[in-house]
Amino acid sequence: MTDLHLPLDRSAGRLAAQIAAGFRAAVRTGRLTAGTRLPSSRDLARDLDVSRGVVVTAYEQLTAEGFLIARRGDGTRIAPLARPDEGTAPPSRPPAAPRPAETWPEPEVLYDLSLGRPDLSAFPRERWIAAARAALRTLPHDALAYPDPAGVPDLRAELASYLGRVRAAHADPDRTVIMNGVAHGLSALLGLLRADGLTTLAVEDPASVRQLPMLAAAGMRLVRIPVDGEGIDVAALARTHARAVLVTPAHQYPTGVVLSPARRAELIAWARDADGLILEDDYDAEFRYDRDPVGCLQGVEPDRVVLFGSVSKSLAPALRLGWAVAPPSLAERLREHRAYTDHGAPVLEQHALTEFLRGGGYDRHLRTMRRRYRARRDALVGALSENLPGARVHGVSAGIHLYVELPGGCDEDEVVDRAARAGVAVEGARGMWSPRRADEAPPALVLGYAGLTEPRLVKAAQLLGQAVAHGDGG
């Protein structure tokens, strides 16, 4: 008879479950193979010193799961469909010794200047806990049911007030829909536009390489529109015959330029003349350091602009809380979309953010982070000026990243590689441009500085300077 090696922990109880687990493990490791005949329930019960009913229960469970098959006159066997997991069967020969590495070992990251991360250590844990407690103390029981798909009404009211006060938005609760971040809001809206037959979306050039695949996955044909020192080229946009455009006017990603007053007027005129729709990603609007930020486009033309924002950079991406402020008809369709697809955003987080806004905690947190990020930006800009004297920082004093044009003659990929070997993680800018414009764009780096202190940013800049010098043959 097959030796089954089924150890039992009698103090743990549930012996039938333990027996079934032992059989599954034996099949998955290849110790019991398809066709193997098992002892009768009576014999196995005697060998394991358990009641026959325990073994019968285990066998019935495994038969229902497809691990065993029982036929009258043939007993119980391992089923033909039960196979070992890949990589778990005992090897028939000793594994070959690993071959020597033929490439550079992965360098350790000492200074991470990669993009998209705020200073997560600054998340206001105590204030957030206080806001959540305040919400839970007064929250009625029925508020824990499925929420309004557009979002908790109190949160929409607080957000509308905040956006009107801080971003000069034309916002009210009926125009505001809570989404799981900007990406979720964009993908939902693009699905609605595609259902209306609109399949072309104009996007900035350069743009986020992380965002473009999501836009394409929504079924849109993307048309790249050049960005220069004043922002998006509206004349080039008009030549495409696109009727929807995605822009980052407060702080263009990645170049850091702000849409100029003349271009703002041109873009709004385009929307009116072309029956177009502007998708305004209010990227980095919270973090302008040299002056108050310019009001959003939506506040000027609320029936032609959808304003997207989130707390991903101001608080933390893990909260997955964002919003869309849209013309009434689109806002209602976004609400219906949430009702049909996911029943709305998490309720407790919405109520906590409501209290955080209402009690002034969000404003206080933003003031703290503006001071912190401005000091870090200034430290990095100063250190780059000292250590990369031929480099040029583009854009205004805002946000949590820098667009840094490298000195003439530098090879962008080589600088990125040399920096990585020195322990500095940076991203080159070439992949953010369309292929046509990438060949014309000077080599550049896009540096995220939110997560490093000023002394560490200075050291990172020193190492970057050495990487550039080595690339020049210095």
N, C-alpha and C positions, 0 to 999 in steps of 0.2 A: 504494500500500500504506500502511496505517496506520503513522504514526510512533509507536512504542511508548514511547520514552524509558525504557529499562531499564538504568540504570547498574549496572555490575558492579565489585566490588572483588576483583580476581583474587588478591590476597594473602590474602584471608580464606578462600578455598576454598569448598566447597559451592555451586558455581555454580548447580546446579539449584534449590536452596532459595532463592537470591537472586532467580532469575528468577520463581519462583512467588510470592515475597513482593512483587516489583514488580507483578505482575499483580493480586494481591489489593488492593494499595494503589490501583492505577488504577481498579479497580471501585468500591472504597469511597468514593473521592473523586468519582466520577461522570465521570472522564476516559474510561473505557471503559464504554459502556452496553450493555445487553442487546441481543443480535443482532449486535454488531460482529464482523465476520469477521477472524480472525487469520491471520498468515502461516503457511505450511506449516512444519513442523519443519525441513525442509531449508533454506528461505529464512531463517528466523529464526536458525538456527545460523550461516549464512554472515554475516548482518548483525552478529551479536554476536561472531563469531570464536570460537565454541566448537564442540565436537563435536555432531553431531546427537543422539547419545544423551543429552546433557545436556538438550536442549530436550524430547526425548520424555519424559524422566523428569519434568520440570516440568509438561508438559501432562497426563500421566497423573495426577499428584498433584492438580492443579486440577480435573480431570474427576471424580476420586473425591470431592473436597470439594464439588462442585456449582457451582463457578465457571465451568466450561467445558462445552460439549456438542459432541460430534463425530459427524457423520453422513457415511456414504459418499456421495460426490458433492457434498457441500455444505461440506466442510472443517470447520474448528474455529472455533466462535463463542463469544462470551460468553453464558452460559446465561440464559434468561429469569428464573430465580429469583435471579440475582445482582443486587442492588440497592445503591445508595449508602447509606451510613449517614446517618441524619437529621442534618442540620446540617453535613455534610461536603462536600456538593456545591458547586461554585463558584457563587456568587450570580449571577443573571441581571442584577442591577442593583446599584449601590452601596448598601450598607446605609444606612438612614436614620440621621440624627444622633440620639443619645440625647436623650430628653425631659428637661427639667429636673426634678430631684427635687421631689416635692410633699409629702414627709414629712420629719420630722427625720432627720438622718444618725444612724447607729448610734453611740451614745456609747462612748468608750473606757472599759474597765473598769480602774480604778486600784486599787480595793479590793474583792476578791471575797469576799463574805459568803454566797455561795450554799451549798447544803446537800450533805451526803453525802460529803465528801472529807476524809480525814485529812491530816496533814502528810506528803506523799509525799517531801519532801526528807529526812525523818528515817528513811526505810527503812534498816535496819541492814545495809548492803551487805556490809561486811567480815565481820560475824558470820554472815550468811547464806551467804556464799561458803565460810567455814570449815566451817559445818555441812554444806553440800553436798559439800565435799571429804571430810570425815570419813565421810559416808555412802557415797560412791563408792569410797573406799579399801577398805571392808570388804564391799561389796555383792556377793553371789554372782551368778554369771552368770544363773542361772535366775530371779533376782529381776527381770530385765529382760523377762520374758515378760508376758503379760496378767495383771493383778493380780487378787486376790480382789475381786469386785465391791463388797463392803462396804468395801474399803479395805485398805491394807497392815496386817497384824496388829500390827506393832510400833507404828504410829502410833495405832491404835485403843486399844492398851494404854496408851500415854503420855497420850493425850487423856482416857481414862477416869480415870486417876490424877490428872491436872491438874484436871479438872472436879470430881472428888470433893473435892480439897483446897481449891480456890479458890471453887467455886460450890456446895459442899455437895450435889452431884448424886449420885443413886444410879446410877452409871454403871459398866459393865463392857464389855469388848471386844465381847461378843455383842450388847449393846444399841446399840452405836455403829456408825453407817454414815457413811462419808465421802461428802460431796456437793460439788458445785461452787458452794458458797455457800448462804446461807439461801434465796434465791429458788428455786434449783434444788431444794433439799430440800422447800420448801413445795409447789411445783408437782407434784413427784413424789408426795408424800403425798396431796395433794388428788385426784390422778388415781386413787389407790387407794380413797380414800373414796367418790369418785363411782361407781366400779365396784361398791361395796357398796350403792349406792342412796342415799347421803347427799349431798344436793345443795345444802344451805343452810349457809353459814358466817357466823357472827357476827363482826364486826370492830369495833374501837374507833372512836369518833367524837369528835374528829378522828383522822385516820390519814394515812399517807403516800400522796400522790397518785401516786407512782411504783409503789407496790405494788398498789393496788387494781385496775388494769387486768390485771395478771398473775393475780391471784386470780380475776377474772371470766373470763379466758381459759381457766382450768382448768375452766370449766363450772359454777362455783359461783354460786348466788344469794346476794348479800351483804346482810346485815342489819346496820345500823349501831346500835351500842350506846353511849349517852352515857358520856363520861368526865368526872369532876369532880375535886375536890381530893384524893380518896382513890383515884382510879383508876377502873376500869370499874364501871358500875352493875350489880351482879349481879342485883338484883331485876328490872331491865329486861331483862336477858338471859334470865331464867327465863320471862318473859312471851312470849318469841318462839317457844318450843318448838324452837329450834335445838339441835343435839346436838354441835356443834363450834364452838369460839371461838378466835380468834387474838388474843393479848395481848402487850404489851410491859411486863411488870410491873417490871423493874429500873429503867427510865427511860422512861416512856411517850413515844412519838413522836407528835406534836411537843411536847406540853405540858410534858414534863419531870417529871411527878409520879411518885411511887413508889407501887405498890399497897400500901395500908395493911394492917396485920395483920388487921383485921376483915374487909376485903374478900378477903384471901387465904383466910381460913377459909371465907367464904361461897362463893368460887369453887370451892374443892375440894369443898365439900359439894354444890354444884350438879352437878359432874361425877359424883359418886357417885350422887346421887338421879336424875339424868336419863340415866344411862348415857352420859355425855358425854365428849368428848375435848378437852383443852386443848392448843392449839398455842402453845408459849412461845417467842417470839422474844427471846433473851437480849440485846437491843439495849443497847449502852453499858454492860454489866455490868462491863467491865474498868476503866471510868473513873468511879469515885465518889471525890470529893475530900474530903468532910467527915467520912467515916467508912468503915468497911469495908462493902462492898455486902451487901445482904440476900441470903441463899441463894436458889437458884432454887426454883420451885414443884415441879419434877420430883423434887427430893429429898424432898419431903413425900408425894407421891402418884405414884410412878413408873409405875404401871399405868394412869394416867388422863392423863398429860402426856407430850407429845413436846417435847423441848428442842432448839432450833435455835441454832447459833452459827457464827461464821466468823472468819477473820483479816482480813477486808476493811477494818475500821476500825482494828484493832490493828497490822496490818502494811501491807497494800496490797490493793486490790480485784483487781489484775491476777493475783494468785496463784490465784484461784478455788478456794480450799480452805475447806470448811465441814464441818459435821457435824450429824447428827440422832441424839439419844439417845432411843430409843423402847421401848415395851413389846416383849417378845421376839417376839411374833407379827408386829407391824408392822415391827420391824427386819428380820426375815427377808424380809418382802414387799418392803421397800425394797431389800434386797440383790438379790432376784430381779429387781426392776424395773431395776436398774443392769445386771444380767447380760443382760437382754433388749434393752436400749435403747442402751447405750454402752460396755459392758465395763469401767466403772470410771474413776476419776480418774487423772490423770497420776502415774506412779510416782516419778520422780526428785524431784518437788516434795514428795511425801508423805514420802519418806525424809529429805529435808532438814529438813522441819518436825519429824520425829521426833527428829533430832539436836539441833535448836534447843530443843525442849522438854526433852530428856533432859539436855543440858548446862547448863541454866539460862539460856540466852540469851534465851528468850522472857520469862521473869520479869524479867530485868534490863532488857530493852527496855521492858516495860510500866511499870516503876518510873520510867524516864526520861521516858516520854511522859506519865505522870500529872503529874509535876512541871511539864512544859512546858505541858500543856493547862490545868492549874489556874491557872498564872500568866497565861495568855492569857484565860481566862474571867474571872478577877478584874480584869484590866486593862479588859476590855470592859464588865463590869458597873459598875465605878467610873466609866468615861468616860460611859456612858449615864446614870448617876445625875447627873452634872455637866451634861451637854449636853441630856438629855431629862428634866428633873426630874419631869414628870408621868407618865412611863412606868413600867411595873411588870414586873419579871422574874418569870416563873412557874417553878415546879419547884425541884428540889434542885440542889446543886452537884455536877454530874456531866456526863458526855458531852462532845460536841463541837458542841453547838448551844444557842442560847437562844431561849426563847419570850418575846417582849417585847410586852406589851399597850401600845398607844399611848395618849397622853393623850386625854381625851374631846374629841370634836369633830373629830378627825383623819379624813381620808379615806384609807383604806389604799392604794387604787390610786394616788392622787395622790402620796402619800409615796414609794411604790415608784418612780414615774416621775421625781419630782424627785431622788431619790437616784441613779437611773441617770444622769441628766444631769450630776450632780456627780461621776460616776465610781465610785459605790458600788453594787455589784450585791447586791440583797437580794430575799427572797421574802416575799410577803404570806401570811397564814395562812388567808384566807377559803376558798381552794380545797381546804383539807384537811378542812373540815367538811362534813357532809351539807347539802344545800340547805335543809332545814328548820331546822337549827341555825345555819347561816351567818348568817341574818338577825338572830339573837339575839346572836351572839358579838361582843364588842368588837373594833375594828380592831386588828390585831397583825402583827408581823413575826417570822419565824423566821430566825435569824442563825447561820450556820456560821462558827466562829472558828478552826478548827484550823490553817488554812494561812497565817495572818498573824501577824507578830511583834507584841509589845505596843505599840510606838510606832505601828505602822500601824493597829492596832485603835483606838487613841485617836484618831487622825486620822479614821478612818472614822466613829467616833461623833460627832465634831465636825461632819462633813458631814451626817450623819443628823439631828443637831439642827437644822441650818440648813434641811434639807428640811422638817422638821416645822414649824418656825417660819414658813417661807414658806407652807406649806399652811394655817396658821392666820391668814394675813394679816399676820404680823409682819414 
